[in-house]
Amino acid sequence: MFTGLIEHLGTVSAIHRDDGGCALTISQSAPILVDCHIGDSIAVNGACLTVVEFDVERDGGYFKIWLANETLSRTDLGDRKVGDQVNLERAMGAHVRFGGHFVQAHVDITATILKRTLDGDSLRLWFQLPEPTAERPSLLPYIIPKGYVTIDGASLTVTSVDDAERTFGVMLIQHTQQKITLAKKANGERVNVEVDMVGKYVEKSVLAALEGGGGEAMRTFIQRIVEETLVNKGILPFAPVSNDSGSM
């Protein structure tokens, strides 16, 4: 589990590819390696990856990770080049304050930077999601104004959503622009997107209730919402008496 608060910017220093995937070496990362162990998880541009090798002193502190083909297909990490900076965050410790939002670092999909504008010292950015497919359905139901979204591992607040254009926007204050890689990316580049997992769980629970599964409390809750909607639209003259109501 992660928070979406980027701790450090590392630099890609080596890339080795083969048919099975890709090995990345990230250098200049000593500040996040002081308590590192082989097998630890580090979020790299928002993707949870396993440390397979590291040295706190060499090359300003380096670590090596392996990217499976699934990771390469879901993220922008296959686009990275030697010299590129990447956002880094260690897995959240149980003893620290929780300052961002619940981030799994399981990237859902990549979006494309559509445009950007300055707003005082802040930077507004808009992104476009790809056309949905059966394998990768639309993420727009989980992206709402003032909700959370994780972009390249950074927890950000959504400022706007356009479902018809498959776009959404965020704003970066000056401090955030300096602490993450997003402000340095150009229009047309890809970013890693992870939507708020709470929305996924809520959707699954509601669908289960509507299909006859789930708990009795959820089914009752959905029934009441439907009844109130029908009354408000004038389809029902009044709300039916619920089963748990007492008789007069």
Secondary structure, 3 states (H helix, E strand, C coil): CECCCCCEEEEEEEEEEECCEEEEEEECCHHHCCCCCCCCEEEECCEEEEEEEEECCHHHCEEEEEEEHHHHHHCCHHHCCCCCEEEEEECCCCCCCCCCCCECCCCCEEEEEEEEEEECCEEEEEEECCCCCCCCCCCHHHCCCCCEEEECCEEEEEEEEECCCCEEEEEECHHHHHHCCHHHCCCCCEEEEEECHHHHHHHHHHHHHHCCCCCHHHHHHHHHHHHHHHHHCCCCCCCCCCCCCCCC
